[in-house]
Amino acid sequence: MEFFVGLDVSLDETHICVVDEGGRIVKETRAASEPKAIAKAIRHQDRRIEHVGLEAGNLSQWLHEGLVREGFSVSVMEARHVRAAFAAMRVKTDRHDARGIAQLVRLGWFKRVHVKSLTAQETRVLLTARTFLIEKVTATENSLRAALRTFGLKMGSVTRKTWEARARELADGNPLLEGIVDAMLRVRALLLDELASLDGQLMALAKSDPVTRLLMTTPGVGVIVALTFRSAVDDPDRFPRSRDVGAWAGLTPRRWQSGKTDIAGRITKAGDPRVRVMLFEAAASILGRARVMSPLKSWGLRIAKRTSMKKAIVAVSRKLATILLAMWKSGTAYWAAGRPPASAQDLAAA
C-alpha cells in the first residue's frame, strides 16, 4: 500500500499527516522544522511513502533539499492553489492544513513550484540584501529631510554626491540640528559603503556568468535586471514556450468570461514581484532614457501613441521577458537589424 504525507510548516514546528491511498489518516504528529526530524517522524518500516508535499514558504526549499537527501519524493506546492483548495474549510488550524495537504498530494490536485538551485538562491539573497539597503538609505534621507523641514529648511534638488554637503550647509549654526545631521549622515555613509560592497559582489557575479552577460546585451538590461531574471527563472527549460514567461511574471491581463461576456482586465501580478519591478524599470528605460532607437523601443512607442505610456511599458516588459528567455534558450545575444548575432561562447571569450 502507498502512503502520502502532508506537511504544514511553521518556523519552529511542522504538523504532519500521513494518509493511505484510500485517504484514511494513519498518523498525525508534530516535529521540529528540520529535515532529519521530519524524516524520522514519517519513516516507518511497514509504510512506503509514495510522496511528500509542503506548501511554498520561507523554509520550503531548504526542507525540500533535506528530505530529498533523506530519500523521499517531495513536491513544493504553489501557495495560491493550496489556499484555493482550503477556501471551503470552516475551521483552519495547522493540523487541518496538514490533513488537507496530505489529501491534495494523494489526489495530485496541486501545482508544483520550481525548486531553485543553490546558486539562484544565493543570488536572490544578495539582491534582497541590496534592496533592503537601498530602502534604508532612502528612509534615512527622508527622515533627515523631515527633520530639517520642521525648521523651514528645504533640501531642494540634490544628487547623491551633493546630499551630505547640502544637509550640513542647512544645519550650520544650529548645534542641535548639527548633531542630528551628523548622526544621520554617519548612518547614511555606512549604508552607502555596504551598498557599494554588495554592488561589487553582484558585478563580479555577473561578469563570471555567461548567461547574465548574454542577457545584458539587451537594451535597458543591466546587471541587476539580468541577475534578477536569471535567478528567478533559474531553469529556462521549465517553460515550453518563451512567451509563457509573460504569464509566469504576472504580465498578462486577467480575463473573465461567461456566456457572451468577455472582459480583459489589468495584469494578474502573479509570481515574483521583484522580477516584474525590474522588467518595468528596464522597459521604462528603453522607452525613455535609451537614446538608441532599437526595434523594441520603436514597437513600444507605437503602442504608447495608440494607447498610453503606462500600457506601453507593460507591453514592453512582457515582450522583454519573452526576448530574454528566448535568448537564454538559444544562447544568442540581442541584435538589431543589420547586425550579426553573437553567441554565448563569443561573449564568454570576449
N, C-alpha and C positions, 0 to 999 in steps of 0.2 A: 504494500500500500504506500502511496505517495503522501507526503505531508508538506504543508505550506506555512510560512512564517510571516507574520506582520509585526513590524517594529514601529512604535510611536516614540520618537527620540526627543528627549529634552537635554539640557546641558549636563545634568548630573546623573539622571536616571532614565532608563528605557523600559517602557512597558512592552511585553512580549506576548503574542498569542500564536499558538500552533493549532492548525486545523488539518483534518484529514481530507481526502479527495472528495468526500461527500459533504464537507462543510461543517462537520461536527468538531467542536472545540475539544482538544485533547490535553492542552496545557496552557495555563496563563501564569505568568510570573513577571518579576522585575529584575533588572540587573544594572550595574553601573554602565554608563555610556562609554564603554571601552570595547574594542573588537574581541579581545580574548574573553572578557566577562560574558558578552553576549553569546559568543560561540559555545562557551561552556554551558550556558543556560539552555540552549536549543539542541545541543548534540545529545543523541541517545542511541545506544547500540541497536535498539529494536525499531528505530524510525529512520527512514531515508528521506532526508529533507530535499524536496524537489526544487524549491525556490524560496528566496527570502526577499521581502520588499520593504522599503522605507521611503518616507516622503522626503523630497528635496529640502535641504536646510543647511545650516552652517556646518554641521558635523557630518553630513551625508557622504561627501566624497571621501573623507578620511575613514569613516566606518566601512564604506564600500570596499576600499582597498584592503583594509584589515580583514574583513570577512571573506573576501576572495582568497586571500592568502591562507585563511583557515580551511579552505576547500569548499566553500558554499557558492552556489549560483545566486547572484544578488542583482537586483534592479533598483535604481533610484527612480522614484515615481514623481511625475510633474504635480506640483502642489495644487495648481488650479483644477486639475482633473479629480484629484482626491477630494478637494473641498466640494466640488460639484456633486460627487457621489455621496457625500455625507450631508448634503443640504437638507434632507428629509429627517435626519436624526433629531429626536426631541431632547435627548439627553446627551450632552457632549462631555466626555471625560477621556483621560488618556487611555484608560482601559478599553472603553468603547471604540476609540480611534484605532487601537491596535487590532481589535476584532475586525473592524471594517477593512483595514489594510490587508489583513490576512485573507479575507474573502475576495477582495479585489485581485490579489495575487493568484489565488486559486482559480478564479474565473478568467484571468488575463485581461480584465477590463481596466487597463491603465496605459498611460503613455510613458515610455522610458525617457529619462533625462540623460543626455550625454555626460559621461563622467570624464572630466578633463584630465589631461596629462599633468605630471608634476611640474613640467616647465611652464605650462599655461597657468597653473595655479600660482607659481612663484611670480610670474609676470603680472598677474592680476593683483597680487598683494602689493607689489611695488607701485602700480598705477593707483590703487586705492589709497596708499600712504601719501602719494603725491597730491591727490585730490584733497585729502584731509589737510595737508599743509597749506595748500592754496586757499582753502576756506578759512583757515585760522589767520593767515596773512590779511585776507580781506576783512575778517571780523575785527582784527586789531586796528587796522586803518580806519574802519568805520567808527569804532569806539573812540578813537582819538579825534576824529573829525567832530563827533558829537560833543566831546568834552570841550573842544575849542569853540564850537558854535555857541555853547552856553554863554560865553563871554563876548559874543558877537564877532568872533574871529573865524574867517572862512578860508579854507584851504584853496579853493578855486581849482583850476585845471592844472594838474601836476603829473609828471611821469614818475616811474619807479625810482629813477636816479635823483630827481629833484625833490622827492617826497620828504626826506629827512630834513634837508636844509630849510624847506618851507615851513615845516612844523616848528623847528627851533626858532625861526625868524618870528613867527606869530607869538610864541611863548616868551620871547625875550623881554626881560624887565618884570616879569611876574614870577616870584620864587615858587609859589605853589604850582603854577602851570608848568614851570620849567622842570620841576621834579616829576610831575605826571608824564610829561612828554618824554623826558629822559628814560623813565622806566618802560614806557610803551615802545619806544624806539629800540631799546635793547632787546625786547621780546621779538619785535619785528625783524631785527637784524639776524637774530638766532634762527628764526623760522626761514628766512630767505637763504641763509647759509645751508641749512639742512635740505631745503628745496633744491638748491643748486647741486648738492651732493646726489640727491635722488635722480635729478635730470641727467647727471653724468653717468650714473649706472644704467639708466634707460637708453641713453645714447650709445653706450658701449654694447648693450644687449642688441640694439637694432643693427649696429654695424656688423655684429658677428652672426646675424641670422639672415641667410639668403632670401627667405620668404618675405621678411619685413622690408628688406632693401628692394625687392621686386615690387611690393605694394606701394612703396614710397615714390616710384616713378610716375604715379598717377597725380595729376594736378590737384592741389588742395590737400593732399595726404602727406602729413609729416610723421615724425617719429611716434608721437602719442596716438594719433589716429591709427597708424599702421599696427602698432603693438596692441592697442585695444581690440581691433578687429581680429588680429592674428590669435590672440589669447582667448577671445570669446568663441570663435569658430573652432579653433584647435584642430579639428579633422575635417577638411573640405569634402571628403568623400561621403560624409553623412547627409549631404544634400544631393539628391539625384540630379537636380537641375540647378543651374546657377541662380535662376530667377526665384527659386524657393527661399533664398536667404532674405528677401524683402519681407515676406510674411513672418519669418522667424524673428526678424528685428523689430516687428510691430509697425512696419511702414506701409502696410496695405490697408485700405479702408474697410471699416465694418460694413456688413451687409445684412439687411433684414428683409426677408422675402416671404410673403404669404399670399397665395392667390394671385390677384392682379397687382398687388402692392410689391414694389421692389425698391428699397431705399438703400443708397450707399451713404454711409456716414463718415465720420472722421477716422483717422488711422487707429488701429487697435491698441497701439502702445504695448503690445505683448513683448515678452522677452526681456533682455538685459537693457535697462535704461541708459547705461553708460555707453553702450555701442551706438544707440540711437542719438545721444547727445553729440558724440564725436562725429558721426556721419552728418548731422545737422551743421556742425561747425565747419566741416570740410566743404559741404555744399554751399554754405553762405560765403565761404572764402572764394570758391570757384566763381560764383555769380557776382561777387562784389569786388574783393581786393585783387584777384588774379588779373594781371594785365594781358596775358596771352589769351587769345581767342581760340580756345580748344573746341572740338565738336561738342563736348559735354556742356560747355558754357553756352554756346550758341543755341543748343537744344533747350537748355533751361531758360534762357532769356526769351525764347519764343513762347514758352509756357507762361512766363511772367507777364508778357504783353497780352496774352489771351485771357489770363485769369488774374493771378496776383503773385507777388514775390514770395509770399509765405507758402503758397501751394507749389510754386516752382522749386523752392528749397526742399520741400518734402519729396517732390518727384525726382530731383537730382540726387537726394540722399538714397532713395530706393534704387535708382539707376547705378549710383556709385557702388552700393553694396553688391549688386549683381556683377558689375565690372570687376571689382576686387576679387570676388570668388572665382570668376572665370579666368582671370589672370593667374591666380594661385593654382587652379587645376591644370591649366595648360603650361604653366611655367614661362609665360610670355609677358614681357614688360608692356606697360601702356605706351602706345604710339599714336601720333597724329597722322593724318593723311599725308602721303609723300615720304614718310619716314619708315625705314625697315624696323620690324620689331626686334627687341633684344631678348635673349633667353635668360633664365635664372643663372645658368652656368656662366654666361657672358658677364653678368653683373657681379657674380662672385669673384671672377677673375680680374675685375676692374680695380 
